[in-house]
Amino acid sequence: MKKTITVNIDDKTNLVFRDVAAIKYGEGKGYLGKALTEAMNFWIERNEKSNVDLEAIKMLNKGFRIGGIKAKERAELHER
């Protein structure tokens, strides 16, 4: 299913994007849609990955409670 969206971008970005899209896809019907879809998917992948990385770092900084043993010194854990 396809959707129509309306966006406002600056003139320079518009012109450069249209030129690059025309070179890659030709100026036939739907070339802007193809280029925008590719650009949006790239942006989503890039930002989803960075969000996953940030969430993982937050979890690591918070720490994990793994067990109930509260040892003050290492020797308590490794009695010989």
C-alpha positions in Angstrom: 0.0 0.0 0.0 1.3 3.5 -0.8 0.6 6.7 1.0 0.9 10.3 0.0 2.8 12.7 2.3 3.4 16.4 2.0 6.7 17.8 3.4 8.5 21.2 3.3 12.2 21.2 2.5 14.6 23.9 1.5 15.0 24.6 -2.2 18.7 23.5 -2.4 17.9 20.1 -0.9 14.9 19.7 -3.2 16.9 20.4 -6.3 19.9 18.3 -5.4 17.7 15.4 -4.3 15.7 15.5 -7.5 18.8 15.6 -9.7 20.4 12.7 -7.9 17.2 10.7 -8.0 16.8 11.4 -11.7 20.3 10.1 -12.3 19.8 7.0 -10.3 16.2 6.1 -11.3 15.6 8.1 -14.5 12.9 10.8 -14.7 10.1 8.4 -15.3 6.9 8.1 -13.2 7.6 7.4 -9.6 11.3 8.2 -9.5 10.9 10.6 -6.5 8.9 8.0 -4.6 11.5 5.4 -5.1 14.3 7.7 -4.0 12.4 9.0 -1.0 11.5 5.4 0.1 15.2 4.4 -0.2 16.3 7.5 1.8 13.6 7.0 4.5 14.5 3.3 4.9 18.2 4.2 5.2 17.3 6.8 7.8 15.1 4.4 9.8 17.8 1.7 9.8 20.5 4.1 10.9 18.4 5.6 13.7 16.9 2.3 14.9 20.4 0.9 15.3 21.6 3.9 17.2 18.5 3.7 19.5 19.2 0.0 20.2 22.9 0.9 21.0 21.8 3.6 23.3 19.3 1.4 25.1 21.9 -1.3 25.5 24.3 1.3 27.0 21.6 2.5 29.4 21.0 -1.1 30.5 24.7 -1.8 31.1 25.1 1.5 33.1 22.1 0.5 35.2 23.6 -2.9 35.9 22.0 -6.3 36.4 21.0 -8.1 39.6 22.1 -11.6 39.0 22.0 -13.3 42.3 21.4 -12.9 46.0 25.0 -13.4 47.2 26.4 -10.3 48.9 30.1 -10.8 49.4 32.3 -8.1 50.7 35.5 -9.7 49.6 36.5 -12.0 46.8 37.8 -14.6 49.3 34.2 -15.1 50.6 33.2 -16.3 47.2 36.1 -18.6 46.7 36.7 -20.3 50.0 39.3 -23.0 49.8 
